[in-house]
Amino acid sequence: MSTSDAHRAIEAVWRIEAARLIAGLTRIVRDVGMAEELAQDALVVALEKWPESGIPDNPGAWLMATAKHRALDHFRRNKLLERKHEELGRELKSQQESALANFDISEQGEIEDDLLRLVFISCHPILSTEARVALTLRLLGGLTTVEIARAFLTPEPTIAQRIVRAKRILSEARVPFEVPAANERAARLSSVIEVIYLIFNEGYSATSGNDWMRPELCGEALRLGRILAELTPNEAEVHALVALMEIQASRFGARTTPTGEPILLLEQNRALWDQLLIRRGLAALDRALQAGAAGSYVLQAAIAACHARAHTAEETNWPQIADLYAQLAALTPSPIVQLNRAVAVAMASGPAAGLELVASLAAEPSLKNYHLLPAVRGDFLSKLGRFEEAREEFARAATLTKNARERELLLDRARKASSGTV
């Protein structure tokens, strides 16, 4: 195997094994920062040895054994944690080198518990939202600092500082490596779901930059969501999150032109929607509905399902979608939910009804610089034949978005409004 082929293989192994490796090491050393360093050390050794020796039959086991030896060396050097030293020493002595190939890192009970603990640590509410996102992508997604910075168009030093600060906060706060107690789990799980969906949304509709979508972020969020669903099989909102992401991801092939220009939902060629992802999403929604009462993600997934079941835009059940948004607004009051509800009401009952709802949001401080508020107003006004007002709204929306593709779309709609062709 050539060095370049070996390095590509090692990168693939790392993406698969990194989270389980760091989770297992965190259980041993009780420090997520140290666990990541030990995992990275093991990766460096693999990069040195595997091009010559070949990829082991069980690369995850090889990395874990190497990292455990490094942990033992660390404790010996620093004369710290004698109990850990003894525990690791006994464990390592019991492992014969000839048995390494058969060392099973994927014993479901222990490894799944470790992964779940790592999920809750990475998304701990003690951290800022930005830090939770960065740490989750680093520890659970296996992304490098450079990759995270590139994905979010954020300077690499900023991402590095967030990750370092997050690990320091967790260490100083002595956050336990454990699944929260039952009375804390719901609040903590909502933080985990929020982080995963934030990652997905940034990939689905990039807030800035030259690309409308960043599919690699959506892929990471989907992978994390699927893992979480396996680890928490009785949590309705987790299955609903996965359902929502699966269904939205099904539209990727129809959301842009071959040259990257955005295509709005009602104008998409639905024959290009991925039916496998839709089926997966609808199945996940069924599991969510069987698991418990309708929460906010269940309602959002149900809205996405309405779109997925409509073979054409004209077949969309807009009254049902408007009703689901009304339920969502009652459950989790939000100006953005109300804006989405206004769109659904406009589709069900006409643009004048939608414009009336949007008027009540004009003074909402949180929407002052939200580009979709004037974009939605522009759409309603153009449908009512009020083209000059629509042009002004589209032009204003274009000044507020930081995404280059979306800006061009809005400016194009402003030009069409000027000519009365929207």
DATAGI-V870517 format. One record per pair of residues at least 6 apart in sequence whose ideal C-beta (glycine too) atoms are under 7 Angstrom apart, sorted by the first residue. I is the first residue (numbers start at 1). J is the second residue. If there is no record, write none. Layout:
I&J, I&J
This chain:
1&51, 1&54, 3&51, 6&50, 6&51, 7&47, 9&55, 10&46, 10&47, 10&50, 13&59, 14&43, 14&142, 15&142, 17&59, 17&60, 17&63, 18&39, 18&142, 19&115, 19&118, 19&139, 19&140, 19&142, 20&60, 20&105, 20&111, 20&115, 21&39, 21&60, 21&63, 21&64, 21&67, 22&35, 22&36, 22&39, 22&118, 22&139, 23&114, 23&115, 23&117, 23&118, 24&64, 24&111, 24&114, 25&35, 25&38, 25&39, 25&67, 25&71, 26&32, 26&35, 26&118, 26&177, 27&114, 27&177, 28&71, 28&88, 29&35, 29&71, 30&177, 31&171, 32&121, 32&139, 32&167, 32&170, 33&167, 33&171, 36&139, 38&67, 38&70, 38&71, 39&67, 41&67, 41&70, 42&63, 42&66, 42&67, 42&70, 45&66, 46&63, 56&62, 56&101, 57&101, 58&101, 58&103, 60&105, 61&100, 61&103, 61&104, 61&105, 62&100, 64&105, 65&95, 65&100, 65&103, 68&88, 68&92, 69&92, 71&88, 72&85, 72&88, 72&89, 72&92, 75&81, 75&84, 75&85, 75&88, 76&85, 95&103, 105&111, 112&231, 115&227, 115&231, 116&179, 116&231, 117&177, 117&178, 117&179, 118&139, 118&140, 119&140, 119&192, 119&228, 120&179, 120&180, 120&188, 120&192, 121&170, 121&175, 121&177, 122&132, 122&135, 122&136, 122&139, 122&140, 123&132, 123&136, 123&191, 123&192, 123&195, 124&170, 124&175, 125&188, 125&191, 126&169, 126&173, 126&175, 127&135, 127&166, 127&169, 129&198, 130&162, 131&162, 131&165, 131&166, 132&195, 133&195, 133&198, 133&199, 134&148, 134&159, 134&162, 134&163, 134&166, 135&163, 135&166, 136&195, 137&143, 137&148, 137&199, 137&220, 138&148, 138&163, 140&224, 141&220, 141&224, 143&220, 145&156, 145&159, 145&160, 145&163, 146&156, 148&159, 149&155, 149&156, 149&159, 151&214, 151&216, 151&217, 152&202, 153&208, 153&209, 180&188, 189&235, 192&228, 193&237, 193&238, 193&241, 193&297, 196&221, 196&224, 196&225, 196&228, 196&241, 197&241, 199&217, 199&220, 199&221, 200&217, 200&218, 200&221, 200&245, 202&214, 202&217, 203&213, 203&214, 203&215, 203&216, 203&217, 203&218, 203&221, 204&213, 204&218, 204&248, 205&212, 206&212, 206&213, 206&214, 206&403, 207&402, 207&403, 208&402, 208&403, 209&403, 209&404, 210&404, 210&405, 211&260, 211&405, 212&256, 212&260, 212&262, 212&403, 212&405, 212&406, 213&255, 213&256, 215&252, 218&249, 221&245, 222&245, 222&249, 225&241, 225&242, 225&245, 226&242, 228&238, 229&238, 229&239, 229&242, 232&238, 234&291, 235&291, 236&288, 236&291, 236&292, 236&295, 236&298, 237&295, 237&297, 237&298, 239&284, 239&287, 239&288, 239&291, 240&285, 240&288, 240&295, 240&297, 240&298, 240&301, 241&297, 242&284, 243&281, 243&284, 243&285, 243&288, 243&301, 244&297, 244&300, 244&301, 244&304, 246&277, 246&280, 246&281, 246&284, 247&277, 247&278, 247&281, 247&301, 247&304, 247&305, 247&308, 248&304, 249&277, 250&273, 250&274, 250&277, 250&278, 250&281, 250&308, 251&268, 251&273, 253&272, 253&274, 254&263, 254&268, 254&269, 254&270, 254&272, 254&273, 255&262, 255&263, 255&268, 256&262, 256&263, 257&263, 260&405, 261&405, 262&405, 262&406, 262&409, 266&313, 270&311, 270&312, 278&308, 281&308, 282&305, 282&308, 285&301, 285&302, 285&305, 288&298, 288&301, 289&298, 296&328, 296&331, 296&332, 299&324, 299&327, 299&328, 299&331, 300&328, 302&324, 303&321, 303&324, 303&325, 306&316, 306&317, 306&320, 306&321, 307&316, 310&316, 318&344, 318&347, 318&348, 319&348, 321&344, 322&341, 322&344, 322&345, 322&348, 325&337, 325&340, 325&341, 325&344, 326&341, 328&337, 329&337, 329&338, 329&341, 335&361, 335&364, 335&366, 335&367, 338&357, 338&361, 339&358, 339&361, 339&372, 339&373, 339&376, 341&357, 342&354, 342&357, 342&358, 342&376, 343&354, 343&376, 345&353, 345&354, 345&357, 346&353, 346&354, 346&380, 351&380, 351&383, 351&384, 352&384, 354&380, 355&380, 358&376, 358&377, 358&380, 361&367, 361&373, 367&373, 369&400, 371&397, 371&400, 371&401, 374&393, 374&396, 374&397, 375&394, 375&397, 375&410, 377&393, 378&390, 378&393, 378&394, 378&397, 378&413, 378&417, 381&389, 381&390, 381&393, 382&390, 382&417, 382&422, 387&417, 387&420, 387&422, 390&417, 390&422, 391&414, 391&417, 391&418, 394&410, 394&413, 394&414, 394&417, 395&414, 397&410, 398&407, 398&410, 398&411, 398&414, 401&407, 401&410, 413&422, 416&422
